Amino acid sequence: MMATNQPSTPTATLLATHADQYKKATNHLFLASVAHARTTRKTVAAEEGSVDVRVDDAFARWLTQDFHFVNAYLKFLSGVLARVPTECGEDSAEALTEGFLKAIGNISAEALFFRTAGAPLGITLDYTHATLHPTTARYLSFLERIVSSASWPAALVALWAVERVYLDSWTYASERMPLMNAKELKYAHFVRHWANAEFRGFVEWLEEIADAAVVRAFEGGVEMKEKLEAEIDAVFKEVVELEIAFWDMALESASVAKEAA
């Protein structure tokens, strides 16, 4: 009987276990719609409005909420940094600290990118509670819970999962962009900004340290292994569900053209 290939790492196991839901999160209609949006608006039937206007509304809603997320994510990263164990096995505390400090700097720059790139589109961003959507608030509560109560390996898995979904989502969008002059694609600048080699390298680093932390913890015995397996599975599943809800939220009251899917 031929042996089946099993995922070789904890993160690979999570991706394989939740493959269907993960695909829903990373191949979402919102992403395909943004990838297809043109700089020139294509008007359809009057009662249906304008295709690109609908995408514009969805993108503005999403960017406003992701701006909230980015600023809360800075606190999340700082919380993870504060929890770096003194003894980290193969990954020294110094190396992890350096990596997280770099990530915090990149996220700070990302907040500025949101403002500068959104301004020409007429998207004004702020931190006020009045603009915070309930879906975003649930995601932020999840981050707070991870920092305060998750085990160290599970916190790293959560961090990796958030970034991995984001990378794969915008990579999907970049692959869906039509082969045409980038100037004719309204959101090409955003899509390419979030689907780049440097970001992929960061996500791969997160995967390595998450896997290493989980594998080390598995050495604590069968009971510890079973408990942690359940914890990281629940954490990964929740991240995927929150990401799907986040994309869905962007499409509220924005009837995006089905041909973009």
N, C-alpha and C positions, 0 to 999 in steps of 0.2 A: 504493500500500500504506500502510495507516494505521500510524503510528509508535506504539510501545508506550511507556507512561510508565515511566521508569526512576527508581528511588530517587534523590533529589537530594543526599543527604548520606551520609557513611560509616556513621553509626549507622542511618540508614534502610535502607541496603543490608544491613547485618547482620540487622536485624529481618526483612526480606523474604526473605533467603537461608535463614534458619533458622526460618521461620514455623511449621512444623509442630511442631518440638521446643519452640519458645517457647510455643506454645499448651498443650502438655503441662505445661510448668512453671507457667504462670499460671492454668490452669483445672483444677487438680488436685482429686481427690476429697477430700483432706484439707480444702481450703479450703471446698468446698461443705458438707462435714459440719459444720465449725465454724460456718458461717453459719446452719445450720438447728438447731443445738443449743438446747434449751429449758432454762429454769431449773428446770422441774418435770420429773422423770424419767419417761419412758414405758417401762414394763416390757413386754418381749415374752416369748416362750416361755422357760421356766426354763433349758433347756439352752443357749439363745443368750445369756442374760444380759440386761442392760439397754442399750438403744440409746445413751442419753446417757452411761452409764458408760463405754462403749467410746470415745466421742468425748472424754470427759474424760481418759481414759488417753492418748489420742493427743495431745491438746492439752498435757497436762502434760509428756509426753516432748518434744514440739516446743519448748515454752517453755524447758525446761531446757537444751536444746541451743542454742537461739537466744541464750540468755543467755551461754553460752560464746562464741558467735559475736560478739555485740555487744562484749564486752570485748576480744576479739582484733581486732575491727574498729577500735577506738580506736587500737591500735598501727599498724594498716594505714593509717588516715588520717594519723596522725602521720608515718609513713614517706613517704607521698605528699607531704605538706606540706614535708618536708625536701628533697624533690627538685624543688621548684618552680624552674624555670630563671630566671636573672637577667633574660634577655631572652625575653619570652613573646609577642612580636608585638602583636596588638591587645589581648590580655588582659595587663595589667601584672602583674608579680610581686606588687605590693602588693594588687591586687584578688583575685588567686588566694589569696594568703595569708589575707586577710580572710575569704574564702568558706570556706576549709578550717578556719580557727579557729572559725567559727560552727558548722560541721558537727560538729567535735569536741565543742563544747559541747552540741549537740543530742543526740549519741550518749551523752554522759555522763548527760544527763537521761533518756535512753531506758533506760539500765541501772537507774536508780532507779525508773522506771515499771514495769519488769518485776517488781521486788521488791514494790512497793506494790500493784500490781494482781494479782499472783499470790498474795500472802499470804491474802486472803479465800477463795481457792479451795483453800487447803491445799497450795499448791505452794511448796516451799522451794528456793531457788536458791543455788548455790555455784559456786566456781571450781575445785573439786578435780578432779584428773585421773581419779579413780575414776568420775565422772559423765560424762566426755567420751566420746561415741560415736565409733566409727571413721569414720563418715560425716562428722561434724563435724570431726574431726581432718584429714581429707583436704581439706576446704574451707579450714581454717586454713593448711594447708601451701601451698595455692594462693595465698592472700593473701601469705604470706611470700615466695613465689617471685616474685610480681608486683613487690613492692617492691624486691627485691634484684636482679632481672635483666631485667625487662621494659623496653622503651623507654618514654620519657615518654608519647608518644601512647597506647601500649598500656595503660599504667597507668591513664590517664584513662578509656579505653574500659572497662577492667575495673571501675573504680569506678562508672561510669555504668551498666554492665550489671547489677551487683549491686543497685543501688538501683532501676533500672527494673523488673526482675523483681519485686522486693518490692512496689513500688507497684502494678503491674498485677495481681499476685496478690491483694492485699487489696482492690483495687478490684473485682475479680471477685467476691470473697467478699461485699463490701458490696452488690453488685447481686443476689446470690443470697439475701440475707436476706429472709424472708417479710415481707409488709406487716402488721405487728402491733405491739403495744406492745413497745418496746425492752426493757422490764423482763422480758419473757417470753423474750427471747433471751439465752442465757447469756453469749455472747462478743461481744455487740454493741459493748461499750465498747472492746474490743481492736480489732475490725475497723475501727471508725470512726477510731480513733486512728492506724491505719496507712494509711488511705485518705482523706487530707485535702488541701486546696488548698495549704497551706504546703509539705507534702512534695512535691507535684507540681511546685511552683515550683522546689524544690531540684533535682529530677531534670531538669527542663528546663534549668537552669543547667549541670548536669553535661554534658548532651547538647551544649550550645553550646560549652563549652570543649573537650570531647573532639573534636568535629567540627573545630573550629578548629585544634587541635594536629595532627590527622591530615592535614588539607588542607595545612597549612604544610609538614609533613614530606614530603608527596607532591611538593612542588616541588624536592626534592633529586635528581630524575631518575627515569628508568624503573626502574632496578634498585632504588632506594630504595623507590619506590612499590610494586613487586611484593612486596618483602620485608615491608613494613609491612602490606600488604593480607593477606598470609598470617598474619602475627603477630596482628593484631586479630581476624581470623576465628577463629583457634584459641582466642584468649582468650575471645571471646564464646561460642563453642560450649561451652567448658569450664564457664563460669559457668552456662549453661542446664542442662547435664548435672548439675552439682553441686546446683543448685536442685531438680531433679526427684528426685535421690537424697535430698535433705534432707526433702522432703515424704514420700517413700516411707518413710523412716526413722521418721517420726512414726507411721505406720500399722502398724509392726511389732507383731505380737501384739495388734492392736486391730482387730477385725473391724467396721469402720464400716458403718452401714446404707447399703445400695446406693441407697435411695430419695432419699438426700441428694444424689446425683450429678446 
